[in-house]
């Protein structure tokens, strides 16, 4: 089997934080954000062009939301290798890998809202064809799955199928390949693609719908994310991408994730802007609500930190930290040929999404760091 799981190789929260070091000189503050597309472009055009050149990325997209509007969305580069086919923010699809977990989180919280799931119950109560082994006295809960604290080992081999026909039903795959529990639950963050796939399978069992269908019906369609999909083979206009192997870029060979709730979302930048707006509006977008306000707020609260005084922890689905004095929610995604980040600053009612059609590590962190230091700089220290 090919090794799938680029979305988790660089996933530790601390390595992600280290990527945020790239900065630009401070030019404006959060209460003085650009007012026009041209002003946003003046910042993002050179940043994305520099990032793409440095990483030899054929294409990229960016979207920024502020005050319940998409204030900037743009494509860069080409969507077809070796040809001049412009990437567009409204139509070109990008694979966002682990950002899929945010949809899975919303799906779980929807069923918590209706009382069909209990966030603190033993997940074995919801599983009908297999069970999670009792390696420790405490059971695994959805609370732990959504904070990556269930204590599962990670397993990369076999996570990707070579063809669509090789894909197993999610429940069958997890019954065969669920990693063992190797740590006490609730003790520490151990990033788990399989843990989130398990949460998605529980959504399947309780709702009676395959996860991609559930997500389409209950999240993507209500939010007007008309181009986005959990289909394992989205096809054109999926951006063609490159993979960094053995010191050079090569055309990406498409693989098929066996863990769709953790890995398989494909989006356009404009669709991702709608998703960010809905979260920042506490579950509502243009009159359609996907989460009750109190449930959406609960999703965005800190639910785990290794020590109470730490500035970094886990919300449900999101990484959570204080950055430049701002409360920031984020998630990154990395898969063969693509790297992405979604970054939300709730108190400023602002969010940013960037995706590049290369899997070279670093570009999303560099862009996010520059964005934060440009528009949300750290307060000056008193002399």
Secondary structure as GFF3:
##gff-version 3
##sequence-region A 1 383
A	DSSP	alpha_helix	6	9	.	.	.	ID=ss1
A	DSSP	alpha_helix	13	18	.	.	.	ID=ss2
A	DSSP	three_ten_helix	19	21	.	.	.	ID=ss3
A	DSSP	three_ten_helix	30	32	.	.	.	ID=ss4
A	DSSP	alpha_helix	37	55	.	.	.	ID=ss5
A	DSSP	beta_strand	59	66	.	.	.	ID=ss6
A	DSSP	beta_strand	69	77	.	.	.	ID=ss7
A	DSSP	beta_strand	94	97	.	.	.	ID=ss8
A	DSSP	alpha_helix	100	113	.	.	.	ID=ss9
A	DSSP	three_ten_helix	123	125	.	.	.	ID=ss10
A	DSSP	alpha_helix	142	147	.	.	.	ID=ss11
A	DSSP	beta_strand	160	161	.	.	.	ID=ss12
A	DSSP	three_ten_helix	164	166	.	.	.	ID=ss13
A	DSSP	alpha_helix	170	177	.	.	.	ID=ss14
A	DSSP	alpha_helix	193	207	.	.	.	ID=ss15
A	DSSP	alpha_helix	211	215	.	.	.	ID=ss16
A	DSSP	pi_helix	216	220	.	.	.	ID=ss17
A	DSSP	beta_strand	242	245	.	.	.	ID=ss18
A	DSSP	beta_strand	248	251	.	.	.	ID=ss19
A	DSSP	beta_strand	256	257	.	.	.	ID=ss20
A	DSSP	alpha_helix	260	263	.	.	.	ID=ss21
A	DSSP	beta_strand	265	267	.	.	.	ID=ss22
A	DSSP	alpha_helix	269	280	.	.	.	ID=ss23
A	DSSP	beta_strand	284	285	.	.	.	ID=ss24
A	DSSP	beta_strand	288	289	.	.	.	ID=ss25
A	DSSP	alpha_helix	293	300	.	.	.	ID=ss26
A	DSSP	beta_strand	312	314	.	.	.	ID=ss27
A	DSSP	beta_strand	319	323	.	.	.	ID=ss28
A	DSSP	beta_strand	326	335	.	.	.	ID=ss29
A	DSSP	beta_strand	338	345	.	.	.	ID=ss30
A	DSSP	three_ten_helix	346	348	.	.	.	ID=ss31
A	DSSP	beta_strand	350	356	.	.	.	ID=ss32
A	DSSP	alpha_helix	363	375	.	.	.	ID=ss33
###
